[in-house]
């Protein structure tokens, strides 16, 4: 096993783009070594070129292959040692009506969004226990708490990941290991394709968000860094919703316009 350098090691999954890439970059900037995992070799290549140096290494691996994850963890351990920070960010969202969802869709969603995170924790927690220190950050989704139509596999897997986060916090707390989750709302990432170029969609969706903007990958990376670092040393078992206030409530006049029915009701109350 490699000797532990002064820089702590963080393993980040889904690090090739979007939120995962922002997390990897933020952690390197803050003094971590980062093992960046993604299924896209091309995306990892771009990431590696953007952060040249010995503090970031990339691993092309499809987390759907849960049974092969131990080969990934062995490689990381032999080259870098055991991470003190594990960020389970990788995820897939497969939309379909519930009666059209195939077994393969359920299997892929659960493997990538839930079982891979459990397998990585299983392999790296023993070293964290020996060190009596560690932080696990699971990137869930606001959909773990508030569901969307045609997203059964995504919503169920993210809700399970949030539940597992709480269990890990209770189970591992006595060993000095913390476990927390981030629940992003609508974030401007490549996963949405051209959707955010649709001005009608954007105008209407922003009415649902009190802060009046979409989230950025960097917003999520800031929260993950906080949860990974000693700045959150007394925080565990928590799920931080970062959605610009969308789940907090709606200003219906903002959503539907200044309808007389709303004004009349406000005067009566």
C-alpha positions as CSV (number, residue, x, y, z in Angstrom):
1,X,0.0,0.0,0.0
2,X,1.3,3.5,-0.8
3,X,2.4,5.6,2.0
4,X,0.0,8.4,3.0
5,X,1.2,11.8,1.7
6,X,0.4,15.1,3.3
7,X,-2.5,15.7,0.9
8,X,-5.6,13.7,1.8
9,X,-7.1,11.6,-0.9
10,X,-10.7,12.0,-2.2
11,X,-12.3,9.6,-4.6
12,X,-15.0,11.2,-6.7
13,X,-17.3,9.3,-9.0
14,X,-19.0,10.7,-12.1
15,X,-16.1,13.2,-12.2
16,X,-16.0,13.6,-16.0
17,X,-18.5,16.4,-16.3
18,X,-21.1,18.6,-14.6
19,X,-21.2,18.4,-10.8
20,X,-18.6,15.7,-10.5
21,X,-16.1,17.6,-12.5
22,X,-16.7,20.8,-10.4
23,X,-16.2,18.7,-7.2
24,X,-13.0,17.2,-8.4
25,X,-11.6,20.6,-9.4
26,X,-12.6,22.2,-6.1
27,X,-11.1,19.5,-4.0
28,X,-7.8,19.6,-5.9
29,X,-7.8,23.4,-5.4
30,X,-8.4,22.9,-1.7
31,X,-5.4,20.7,-1.3
32,X,-6.7,17.2,-1.9
33,X,-5.4,14.5,-4.2
34,X,-8.3,13.3,-6.3
35,X,-9.0,9.9,-7.8
36,X,-11.6,10.8,-10.5
37,X,-13.8,8.0,-11.7
38,X,-16.0,8.2,-14.8
39,X,-17.2,5.8,-17.5
40,X,-16.1,8.3,-20.2
41,X,-12.4,8.2,-21.1
42,X,-12.8,11.3,-23.2
43,X,-14.3,13.3,-20.4
44,X,-11.6,12.2,-18.0
45,X,-9.0,13.2,-20.6
46,X,-10.4,16.7,-20.7
47,X,-10.4,16.8,-16.9
48,X,-6.9,15.6,-16.6
49,X,-5.6,18.2,-19.1
50,X,-7.4,21.0,-17.2
51,X,-5.7,20.0,-13.9
52,X,-2.2,18.9,-14.8
53,X,0.0,17.6,-12.1
54,X,0.3,14.7,-9.7
55,X,-2.6,15.6,-7.6
56,X,-5.3,14.2,-9.9
57,X,-5.5,10.8,-11.4
58,X,-8.3,9.4,-13.6
59,X,-10.0,6.0,-13.7
60,X,-12.3,5.0,-16.5
61,X,-14.9,2.6,-15.0
62,X,-18.6,2.0,-15.5
63,X,-20.1,1.7,-12.1
64,X,-23.0,-0.3,-13.5
65,X,-20.5,-3.3,-13.2
66,X,-20.9,-3.4,-9.4
67,X,-19.4,-6.9,-9.2
68,X,-16.2,-5.5,-10.6
69,X,-15.9,-2.5,-8.3
70,X,-13.3,-4.3,-6.1
71,X,-10.9,-4.2,-9.0
72,X,-11.2,-0.4,-9.1
73,X,-10.8,0.0,-5.3
74,X,-7.7,-2.2,-5.4
75,X,-6.1,-0.2,-8.1
76,X,-6.8,3.1,-6.3
77,X,-5.4,1.7,-3.1
78,X,-2.3,0.3,-4.7
79,X,-1.5,3.6,-6.5
80,X,-2.7,6.2,-4.0
81,X,-3.7,4.5,-0.8
82,X,-7.1,4.7,0.8
83,X,-9.2,7.8,0.5
84,X,-10.3,9.7,3.5
85,X,-13.1,11.3,1.5
86,X,-15.5,9.3,-0.7
87,X,-17.9,11.3,-2.9
88,X,-20.6,9.2,-4.6
89,X,-21.7,11.5,-7.3
90,X,-22.3,9.3,-10.3
91,X,-25.9,8.8,-11.4
92,X,-28.2,8.0,-14.2
93,X,-31.8,9.1,-14.8
94,X,-33.8,6.8,-17.1
95,X,-37.3,8.3,-17.8
96,X,-40.2,5.9,-18.7
97,X,-43.8,5.3,-17.6
98,X,-43.9,2.9,-14.8
99,X,-45.5,0.2,-16.9
100,X,-42.8,0.6,-19.6
101,X,-39.8,0.3,-17.3
102,X,-37.7,-2.8,-18.1
103,X,-35.8,-4.9,-15.6
104,X,-32.6,-3.7,-17.3
105,X,-33.6,-0.1,-16.6
106,X,-34.2,-0.9,-12.9
107,X,-30.9,-2.8,-12.7
108,X,-28.8,0.0,-14.2
109,X,-30.4,2.7,-12.1
110,X,-30.0,0.8,-8.9
111,X,-26.5,-0.3,-9.7
112,X,-25.1,3.1,-10.6
113,X,-27.2,5.3,-8.2
114,X,-27.2,3.1,-5.1
115,X,-25.3,-0.2,-5.1
116,X,-22.0,1.2,-6.5
117,X,-22.0,3.8,-3.6
118,X,-22.6,0.9,-1.1
119,X,-19.8,-1.1,-2.7
120,X,-17.3,1.7,-2.6
121,X,-18.2,2.4,1.0
122,X,-17.8,-1.3,1.9
123,X,-14.3,-1.3,0.4
124,X,-13.0,1.9,1.8
125,X,-14.7,2.1,5.2
126,X,-12.3,-0.4,6.9
127,X,-9.3,1.9,6.4
128,X,-11.4,4.9,7.6
129,X,-12.2,2.9,10.7
130,X,-8.5,2.2,11.3
131,X,-7.7,5.9,10.9
132,X,-10.8,6.9,13.0
133,X,-11.5,9.5,10.4
134,X,-13.3,9.9,7.1
135,X,-16.1,11.6,5.3
136,X,-18.6,10.1,2.9
137,X,-20.7,12.5,0.8
138,X,-23.5,11.1,-1.3
139,X,-24.9,13.3,-4.1
140,X,-28.6,12.4,-4.1
141,X,-31.3,14.6,-5.6
142,X,-34.2,16.8,-4.5
143,X,-36.2,13.9,-6.1
144,X,-35.3,11.8,-3.1
145,X,-37.9,13.9,-1.3
146,X,-40.1,15.2,-4.1
147,X,-40.9,12.9,-7.0
148,X,-41.4,13.5,-10.7
149,X,-43.5,11.6,-13.2
150,X,-41.8,8.9,-15.3
151,X,-38.8,8.9,-13.0
152,X,-39.5,5.9,-10.8
153,X,-36.1,4.3,-11.1
154,X,-34.3,7.6,-10.4
155,X,-36.5,8.7,-7.5
156,X,-36.5,5.4,-5.8
157,X,-32.7,4.9,-6.1
158,X,-31.9,8.4,-4.8
159,X,-34.3,8.1,-1.9
160,X,-32.6,4.8,-1.0
161,X,-29.2,6.5,-1.2
162,X,-30.4,9.2,1.2
163,X,-31.7,6.6,3.6
164,X,-28.4,4.7,3.4
165,X,-26.6,8.0,4.2
166,X,-28.4,8.3,7.5
167,X,-27.6,4.6,8.3
168,X,-23.9,5.1,7.6
169,X,-23.9,8.2,9.8
170,X,-25.3,6.3,12.8
171,X,-23.3,3.2,12.2
172,X,-19.9,4.8,11.5
173,X,-20.1,7.9,13.8
174,X,-18.4,6.0,16.7
175,X,-15.4,5.5,14.4
176,X,-15.1,9.2,13.6
177,X,-16.5,8.8,10.1
178,X,-19.2,11.2,8.9
179,X,-21.8,10.6,6.2
180,X,-23.9,13.3,4.6
181,X,-25.8,14.0,1.4
182,X,-26.4,16.8,-1.0
183,X,-29.8,17.0,-2.7
184,X,-29.4,19.3,-5.8
185,X,-32.4,20.9,-7.5
186,X,-32.3,21.9,-11.2
187,X,-28.6,22.4,-12.0
188,X,-27.3,23.7,-15.3
189,X,-25.2,20.7,-16.4
190,X,-24.7,18.9,-19.8
191,X,-27.1,16.2,-18.7
192,X,-30.0,18.5,-19.7
193,X,-28.8,18.8,-23.3
194,X,-30.5,21.7,-25.1
195,X,-33.4,22.0,-22.6
196,X,-31.9,25.2,-21.0
197,X,-31.7,26.8,-24.5
198,X,-35.5,26.7,-24.6
199,X,-36.5,30.2,-23.5
200,X,-40.1,29.3,-22.8
201,X,-39.1,26.5,-20.5
202,X,-36.5,28.5,-18.7
203,X,-38.8,31.5,-18.2
204,X,-41.5,29.3,-16.7
205,X,-39.3,27.0,-14.7
206,X,-37.6,30.0,-13.0
207,X,-40.9,31.0,-11.6
208,X,-40.7,27.9,-9.4
209,X,-37.3,28.9,-7.9
210,X,-37.3,31.8,-5.4
211,X,-33.7,32.7,-6.1
212,X,-34.7,33.1,-9.8
213,X,-31.8,31.1,-11.3
214,X,-30.7,27.6,-12.1
215,X,-28.0,26.1,-9.9
216,X,-24.4,25.8,-11.0
217,X,-22.1,22.8,-10.6
218,X,-19.9,25.0,-8.6
219,X,-22.7,25.7,-6.1
220,X,-22.9,21.9,-5.4
221,X,-19.1,21.6,-5.3
222,X,-19.0,24.2,-2.6
223,X,-21.4,22.2,-0.4
224,X,-19.5,18.9,-1.0
225,X,-16.2,20.5,0.0
226,X,-17.8,21.8,3.2
227,X,-19.1,18.4,4.0
228,X,-15.9,16.7,3.1
229,X,-13.7,19.0,5.1
230,X,-13.3,19.7,8.8
231,X,-15.4,22.8,8.5
232,X,-18.4,20.4,9.0
233,X,-16.7,18.3,11.7
234,X,-20.0,18.1,13.8
235,X,-22.3,17.5,10.9
236,X,-23.4,14.0,10.0
237,X,-26.5,12.1,8.8
238,X,-27.8,15.2,7.1
239,X,-29.2,15.9,3.6
240,X,-28.7,19.4,2.4
241,X,-31.2,20.5,-0.2
242,X,-29.7,22.9,-2.6
243,X,-32.5,23.9,-5.0
244,X,-32.7,27.7,-4.8
245,X,-35.6,27.5,-2.4
246,X,-37.9,25.5,-4.8
247,X,-39.0,23.0,-2.2
248,X,-39.5,25.6,0.5
249,X,-42.8,26.8,-1.0
250,X,-44.2,28.7,-4.0
251,X,-45.2,32.3,-4.5
252,X,-48.3,31.5,-6.5
253,X,-48.7,35.0,-7.8
254,X,-45.2,34.6,-9.3
255,X,-46.1,31.2,-10.8
256,X,-49.6,32.1,-12.2
257,X,-49.5,35.8,-12.4
258,X,-51.4,38.4,-10.4
259,X,-54.8,36.6,-10.6
260,X,-57.7,38.3,-8.9
261,X,-58.5,35.0,-7.0
262,X,-55.1,35.1,-5.3
263,X,-55.5,38.8,-4.3
264,X,-59.0,38.2,-3.0
265,X,-57.9,35.3,-0.9
266,X,-54.9,37.2,0.5
267,X,-57.3,40.1,1.6
268,X,-59.6,37.6,3.3
269,X,-56.8,36.1,5.4
